[in-house]
């Protein structure tokens, strides 16, 4: 069988079993293939489906977290040029505190792509696009992830990578976040004032608990086993969805509420 991560042209002519994982959002009423898999329960439900598999990572490829080291800043992790990720909201949260600082992983201070936006604040620093050991080191020095997305996040690898390093998550209650960010590993609100207050109490969250939670629930083996169940179903001739998944409701506003 074949596992696609996109819908190829001419798939209706394929004579062997297949599934298609959808990783993003669309805002139209086009139908998806009956063998579509989404990446969270919320992601699936918005397209009238119950077919989903959580993403999982091979944690052996990550460095060992240090839960006793001194942590001196919060971080944002994501493509800062993508407005739905709301790096400006993360910066606003930090500015509403007296002494907290923010490192932006995935963006630069002077950004032409966002309308020649220049971010000037001594409380905010920019690491640019980082990966590998450099990213691991930065995550290992953070108090927590500030993730005030303004869309329905399909999953959020930034969330589980941050939790792995003992960073609680402070974000908006959209998309997959209520599924991934339980009350013992973070706090959700679409109000910047409330998130600013919440990050001051970051130390009520156990770094060890954040780490253990994602290692157990969002690992590559668990993901693979769930996909094997999908493979077996389509190989037996069944479809993953009774009807072609389709968005239940068009989103009329460009971005979800953020105050």
C-alpha positions in Angstrom: 0.0 0.0 0.0 1.0 3.7 -0.3 0.9 6.4 2.3 0.7 9.9 0.8 1.2 13.2 2.7 -0.6 15.0 -0.1 -3.3 14.2 -2.7 -1.6 13.3 -6.0 -3.2 13.9 -9.4 -4.9 10.8 -10.8 -5.2 9.0 -7.5 -8.6 7.6 -8.6 -6.7 5.4 -11.1 -4.5 3.8 -8.4 -5.2 0.1 -8.1 -3.5 -0.6 -4.8 -4.6 0.5 -1.3 -3.6 3.9 0.0 -4.2 6.5 2.6 -3.6 10.3 2.6 -2.5 12.3 5.6 -3.6 15.9 5.6 -1.4 18.2 7.7 -2.9 21.7 7.1 -6.1 23.6 6.9 -8.3 24.6 3.9 -11.1 27.0 3.9 -13.3 25.7 1.1 -16.0 23.1 0.7 -14.0 20.7 -1.5 -14.3 17.1 -0.6 -11.3 15.0 0.6 -10.7 11.4 -0.3 -12.5 8.7 1.8 -9.1 7.4 2.9 -8.0 10.7 4.5 -6.3 10.8 7.9 -6.1 14.1 9.9 -3.6 14.9 12.6 -5.8 15.6 15.6 -9.3 14.9 16.8 -10.3 18.6 16.3 -8.6 18.7 12.9 -10.7 15.7 11.8 -14.0 16.9 13.4 -13.9 20.2 11.6 -14.0 18.2 8.3 -16.8 15.9 9.6 -14.4 13.0 10.2 -13.2 10.8 13.1 -10.2 9.5 11.2 -7.0 10.9 12.8 -3.6 10.0 14.1 -1.5 12.2 16.3 2.0 13.1 15.2 4.8 11.5 17.1 8.6 12.1 17.2 11.6 9.8 17.7 12.8 11.3 20.9 16.0 9.4 20.7 17.1 12.0 18.1 16.7 14.8 20.7 19.3 15.8 23.3 18.6 15.0 27.0 16.7 17.8 28.8 18.2 19.4 31.9 15.4 20.1 34.3 17.6 21.7 36.9 19.3 24.3 34.8 18.6 28.0 35.3 16.1 29.3 32.7 16.1 33.0 31.8 13.5 33.5 29.0 10.4 32.3 27.3 10.4 31.3 23.6 8.2 31.5 20.5 8.7 28.6 18.0 7.3 28.7 14.5 7.5 30.6 11.2 7.2 34.2 12.3 6.3 35.4 8.8 3.1 33.4 9.0 0.6 35.8 10.6 -1.6 33.0 12.0 1.3 32.0 14.2 1.0 35.4 15.8 4.6 36.2 16.9 3.4 39.8 17.5 1.0 38.4 20.1 3.8 36.6 21.8 5.8 39.8 21.9 2.8 41.7 23.4 2.5 39.1 26.1 6.1 39.6 27.1 5.8 43.4 27.0 3.0 43.2 29.5 5.4 41.8 32.1 8.0 43.8 34.0 11.1 41.6 33.5 10.4 38.6 31.4 12.2 38.1 28.1 11.4 36.3 24.8 13.5 34.5 22.2 11.9 34.2 18.8 12.9 30.9 17.2 11.9 31.1 13.5 12.0 34.9 12.8 14.2 38.0 12.5 13.9 41.5 14.0 13.7 43.3 10.6 11.2 41.6 8.4 10.3 42.6 4.8 7.8 39.9 4.3 5.5 41.3 7.0 5.4 44.8 5.6 8.9 45.9 6.6 8.1 45.3 10.2 10.8 46.2 12.7 10.5 44.9 16.2 12.4 47.0 18.7 12.4 45.9 22.3 15.3 45.0 24.6 13.0 42.3 26.0 12.8 40.4 22.6 15.7 38.7 20.8 15.6 36.8 17.5 17.4 33.5 16.8 16.3 33.2 13.2 15.5 29.8 11.6 17.2 27.3 13.9 17.4 23.5 14.0 19.3 20.6 15.5 21.6 21.1 18.4 21.2 24.9 18.3 17.4 24.6 18.7 17.6 21.9 21.4 20.0 24.2 23.4 17.6 27.1 23.1 14.6 25.1 24.2 16.5 23.7 27.1 17.1 27.2 28.4 13.5 28.3 28.2 10.8 28.7 30.9 8.0 28.0 28.5 6.5 28.3 25.0 4.3 31.3 24.2 2.1 30.1 21.3 -0.9 32.5 20.7 -2.0 31.1 17.3 -4.9 32.8 15.6 -6.1 29.8 13.6 -7.2 26.3 14.3 -3.8 24.6 14.7 -4.0 21.2 13.1 -1.4 19.7 15.5 1.6 21.7 16.5 5.1 20.1 16.6 6.4 23.2 18.3 4.1 22.3 21.3 5.4 18.7 21.8 9.1 19.7 21.2 8.8 22.4 23.8 7.1 20.1 26.3 9.9 17.5 25.8 12.3 20.1 27.2 10.1 20.7 30.2 8.6 23.9 28.8 4.9 24.5 29.7 2.8 25.9 26.9 0.9 29.2 27.1 -1.3 29.5 24.0 -4.7 30.1 22.6 -7.6 27.5 22.9 -7.8 26.9 19.2 -7.6 23.7 17.1 -5.6 20.9 18.7 -4.3 22.9 21.6 -7.0 21.9 24.1 -6.2 18.2 23.2 -2.4 18.6 23.6 -2.1 21.2 26.3 -3.8 19.7 29.4 -4.1 21.8 32.5 -1.0 20.2 34.1 1.3 21.2 31.3 0.1 24.6 30.3 -2.5 27.4 30.2 -4.8 28.5 27.3 -6.5 31.9 26.7 -7.1 34.2 23.8 -6.4 37.2 26.0 -2.9 38.6 26.2 -3.5 39.9 29.7 -4.3 36.5 31.0 -1.4 34.8 29.3 0.9 37.5 30.6 -0.3 36.8 34.2 0.0 33.0 33.6 3.6 33.0 32.5 4.6 34.7 35.8 3.5 31.4 37.4 5.4 29.2 35.0 7.1 27.4 37.9 3.8 25.8 39.1 4.2 23.4 36.1 6.5 20.4 36.6 9.3 20.2 33.9 9.5 16.5 34.5 5.7 16.1 34.0 5.8 18.1 30.7 8.6 15.9 29.5 7.1 12.5 30.5 3.7 13.4 29.1 4.9 13.9 25.5 7.4 11.1 25.6 4.6 8.7 26.5 1.8 10.0 24.3 3.5 11.6 21.2 6.2 9.2 20.2 7.0 7.8 16.8 6.2 4.2 17.8 2.8 5.0 19.0 2.1 7.0 15.8 3.4 4.1 13.7 1.1 1.6 15.5 -1.9 3.8 14.9 -1.1 4.1 11.2 -0.7 0.3 11.0 -4.3 0.1 12.1 -5.3 2.4 9.2 -3.2 0.4 6.8 -4.8 -2.8 7.8 -8.3 -1.3 7.3 -7.7 -0.1 3.8 -5.8 -3.3 2.8 -8.9 -5.3 3.9 -11.0 -3.2 1.4 -12.6 -0.7 3.9 -12.6 3.0 3.7 -11.4 5.2 6.6 -14.4 7.6 6.2 -17.9 6.5 5.2 -18.4 9.8 3.4 -15.8 12.1 1.8 -14.6 14.5 4.5 -15.5 18.2 3.9 -15.2 21.3 6.0 -18.4 21.8 8.0 -18.2 25.5 8.3 -16.3 28.1 6.3 -14.3 30.5 8.5 -15.5 34.0 7.7 -13.0 36.0 9.7 -9.4 36.1 8.5 -8.0 35.3 12.0 -9.5 34.0 15.2 -10.0 36.3 18.2 -7.0 37.6 20.0 -7.3 40.4 22.5 
